[in-house]
Amino acid sequence: MNIVQLAGMLARRADFCAWVAQYSVPPRDVNADAAAQFIRDTCGVQSRSELATNPEAAHRLETLVRRPFVAWRDQQEMHA
């Protein structure tokens, strides 16, 4: 799976949407479109395809999105 596919897959996960919802002001449910926008905003890109050619954006996806989400998800599973 490449980084563009990863970003797309994350946005469609219900648990990822729940994680993103924590950052919504005001609090609200987050759907796949809103989660995808969160990824683009956090990574500083207009389109997921930019992740394949922008190493800084790819680094932001890894360090600001994927790793924190995985840590949160693992913590949720430990308490389930």
FENBEL-V73582 format. One record per backbone hydrogen bond with DSSP energy under -0.5 kcal/mol. CO is the residue of the C=O (numbers start at 1). NH is the residue of the N-H. E is the energy in kcal/mol with one decimal. If there is no record, write none. Layout:
co | nh | e
CO | NH | E
CO | NH | E
//
This chain:
co | nh | e
2 | 6 | -2.4
3 | 7 | -2.2
4 | 8 | -1.8
5 | 9 | -2.8
6 | 10 | -2.7
7 | 11 | -1.8
8 | 12 | -0.9
9 | 12 | -0.7
10 | 13 | -1.8
13 | 17 | -2.2
14 | 18 | -2.0
15 | 19 | -1.9
16 | 20 | -2.8
17 | 21 | -2.1
18 | 22 | -0.8
19 | 22 | -0.9
20 | 23 | -2.2
21 | 24 | -1.4
31 | 35 | -2.5
32 | 36 | -2.4
33 | 37 | -2.0
34 | 38 | -2.2
35 | 39 | -2.1
36 | 40 | -2.4
37 | 41 | -3.1
38 | 42 | -2.8
39 | 43 | -2.4
40 | 44 | -1.2
40 | 45 | -2.2
47 | 50 | -1.6
48 | 51 | -2.1
49 | 52 | -1.3
50 | 53 | -1.1
50 | 54 | -1.5
53 | 55 | -0.6
54 | 58 | -2.4
55 | 59 | -2.2
56 | 60 | -2.2
57 | 61 | -2.3
58 | 62 | -2.0
59 | 63 | -3.0
60 | 64 | -2.8
60 | 65 | -0.7
61 | 65 | -0.9
61 | 66 | -3.3
62 | 67 | -2.4
65 | 69 | -2.3
66 | 70 | -2.9
67 | 71 | -2.4
68 | 72 | -2.4
69 | 73 | -3.2
70 | 74 | -2.7
71 | 75 | -2.0
72 | 76 | -2.4
73 | 77 | -2.3
74 | 78 | -1.7
75 | 79 | -1.3
77 | 80 | -0.9
//
